[in-house]
Amino acid sequence: MKQFGRAIVKLRYIILAVAIALLIPSAIGYMHTKINYDMLVYLPQDIDTMKGQDILKDEFGTGAFASYIVKGMSEKQVSDLKAEIEKVPHVKKVLWYDSVMDLSVPMQMLPDDIYEAFNSGDSTMMFIIFDQTTSEDGTVAAVRQIRKLSNEKCFLAGMTATLVDTENLSDKEAPTYVGLAVLLSVIVLSLTMDSYLVPFVFLASIGMAIIYNLGTNLFLGHISYITKSLAAVLQLGVTMDYSIFLWHSYEDYQDAGKERKEAMALAIADTFSSIMGSSITTIAGFIALCFMSFKLGLDLGLVMAKGVLFGVVSCITILPSMILIFDKALEKTRHKALLPDIKGIGHFVTKHYKAFMALFFLLLVPALYGYNHTKQYYDLAKTLPKDLPSVIANDKLQDEFDMSTTHILMLSSKVPAKDVQAMADQMEASDGVKWVLGLNTIKGAAIPDELVPEDLESNLMNDHWQLLLIGSKYMTATPECNAQITKLQKIAKEYDDTSMLIGEAPATKDLINITAHDFNVVNSVSIGIIFLIILLNFKSLAIPFVLVMVIEFGIFINLGIPFYTGTKLPFIASIVIGTIQLGSTVDYAILTTTRYLRERYAGNAKKDAIATAIQSSAKSIMVSAMTFFGATFGVGLYSDIDLISSLCVLMARGAVISLGCVIGILPAFLMIFDKLIMKTTRKPRYL
């Protein structure tokens, strides 16, 4: 590695020139990477809700629905507006009263259930059918154009409207996320580094790695808006300590009398060997997310694992080149580090290790209880700002029509009309069902067959399937809604065992079941992989148990706190935070334990070895944790998207909690299990 380091030093100008040149294709790749705002598309494709959506698209040329509320307009004005909406590209059909009856026939002549489905006071409702799926470009563009046709008396509700508002809000906030992460990281580094310029050199190097990572996402096809929002901030937080290690190593070699180029070559060699173990555990944490059935984990896991690799490469190539090129400027901006050494902390924690162990047992039960009882939410739209158009429209739908969501039932076209009507009657008698509308429920007694327009019939029935719309009072993801879905599915299967209930609420119910399974899988995989990495690194049977236990304790505290504060977490938080916190902060414990073993094998007593390990690693760990905290906490406070806010707050808090666990709880474990550790650990060659 020394020869590699010398090669980097020799080629520093070429490396920096190539690094800058690569920013151009990376920026182009970033700008052309499609961003997905629909979380439900990450569900497995072999479940009924996803298969039904594909059949709906293939057989009916229909992919998405929306409810459109019009308030205080005459029937003629509503009809004219409907005609304008039907001209919008990718709007396949708009269902309203004049879809089945001429306006010369009073609406009051409709059966009560059909009339109430479309009318409430001075408000009336249309159903807009799109020819693409919820998150496809055509549907999104259609929603934007429909909003342009609307005035303050028109309200467009539905999943695509929510996605459009989420996209607008995310695009507006994303630059601020990066700005806050950079600002707070600069503040932290200014307090802990000994040069005013070095934080900016660090950020320039990491910034290049972030752009490379975001640019190469083009090859993944698309990424989620969650990944887009978190990738830069998270990559900054988890890879900053690589740069700090290189800088400190470079300074140490200079202090030892090495010429600056040779000092950097040696620092590169040291950094590479040191950060390989650190980066592997971090990558392992992100790779564990790829084992989720809910493919958002694969999306986030691949992007962040790739980001850590880019961070490592940047740290041992671009950063050394920049430090040497800007060496004079760095020297001129030298100052004394403002963060003092924490003198005596090693002896303090070893002296009071029994108190720290008592604290561990005191907090363990409430932490575990909170961890297992923290409530989650699955309807992300409910946490968006209340002044967004889609949120206002959804509230109008609930307030004026006593309806929160619409299910779509796909039923075989061979089911006789009388059975369809009997089934619909059963469903309407179910709790929370407002109405059931399909071709065979509005024909006959309600509307004579000869009056049903052909285009309406083709939109609701073909040779294989017939569609029914089911209006529900219950909000998506609530226990009442999920129980309703189960009952409706049971009723439908009695008439047609090939029937499928699809839509936002049934898909969300599947999401709840799938992510509950994913939580256990990801936890097991992340713990297993990192346990194995630590086992191979230390050649020890006891150390992996100790280190994983200490960080998992910190995770229990972090994810248990929301239970005691009455905070609901987004469903994805409990899955990803545990593995991210474990993968990115177990490095703190590895660094401390490595120094502890070095001291023990040098012949020092366990208490002195542990005190020295804590004393020598405390500042480095603190800088790393504070940088991680700074990169994420500001975003957590700022973001109006609760999912992003919650994840960032949890990551920021997790870094601080892990810091406390490593400095306080780990020494207590090392004191107690020292004999077991020494007996079950093979002395590494590097010690």
C-alpha angles and dihedrals in degrees: 000000000000090000089049089052092050090050090053090050092049094048096040097123093047091047092052092046092051091045091054092045091052089059089074099062089037091055090048090050091049093051092050097046110112115233119213119210098178112094094188094067087072091067116110111276095225097069121099095248092057096039089049091052090053092049090048090054095044099042103034102022086236128127111159142023133204135188115228119195120199118191129199099358129130119247090252092053091048091049092050091048090049089053090052092050091051089059091059111108113258093019102122100181141346115213118208139131094288089055088075106018137033115253088240087073109079113245090226088072090071118100110271096249093052093043092050091048090064104028141053121166107307092343127094130187135217129194112225116204118201127201094224133055126272099272102030118120094246094056092046091050090048092053091051091050093046089054089054089055091050131085133203090285093060125083125188114201130181144083097292092051088052091048091051091052091046090051092050092048094045093048090050095049101038097082089050090053090059092042093053093045091051094045095050092042090053090051092050093046092046088057095047106032127073098227129061091213100047095077089059092048089051092049093047091053094045090042090059090050090050092051091049089051095048092044095052090054084084088081090059090063095231141355132209122259087242091059091045092051096045104034099082095040094045095044090051091050099047099041102041093088090062089064092046091053092051092050094049092046091049091051092047092055091048090050087052089059101262119146110251097253093048090043090055093046090053091043091054090052092049093045094050094052092044101046095044091077092042094049093046093058091047092049090046090056091054093043089056087065089062089070092069118114086215098076096215084086091058089049095051095035096054094044094049095042087052089047092055090051091051088048092054093047092047092049095056098038116022099032096051089048092052093046092053094043092050095035095122093051091047091052092050092054096050118136138162113278109256094212107082125218112265097238117200097011092120094055091041095057094043091048091051099035092126090058090050091049089050088051089052093055092041092056099035099080097045089043092052092044093051091044091055096042104042107125123234135202128213104186100085092182091067092066097052119109111285094232095064113113094237093051091049090049093049090050090050090051090053098041099044103030099027087232130123107173144006124226123203118218117201109202131176111265087227092071104107120246093244090054091048090053092047090049091048090051090053091049094048088054090058120102114273098008111131100182145335116220127185138134093272093047096054097040125079113024094018101042126004115245093242092059095055108103116237094232090055090050092050091051093053104034140027136165093288110026144028123202128220126188116216119197115211131196092204125093119241117269095016119129089243092054093046091050089049091052091051091052094046091050090051092050092047093049089056089064099032124010090199093058120123129200109208140169138087098308098047090045090050090051088055088048091056092052095044097047091049087060092042091055092063094041096050093045092051094045095047093047091045096049095045091044089055093047091052090045092054093042097052099026085225135131097199103042096065090055092049097046096043091046092052095050093041087054088056090050091052090053093046096049093037096057094075090062091059094043093048092241122150116216127214109257094247093056098074090049101047103030095061094053094041093049092046095046098043102039103036082082088074090059093044092053092050095044092049090056091045091055092046090055093045093050088048087063101258122144116258095251093050092043092052093044091051092047093052094043094050097044102036096086095046092048091047093052091049093047093045091050091050088047093049094048093054110025097068091051089049092055095043106043120098089198101090093204092058093040094051095047093050094047090049092049092048093048091044092057091053094045092049089050090055092046093051095046096041113020101033094059089053091053091047091050093051099040099036095115093048091047094050092047095049099041126087113216108253118231092239089061 
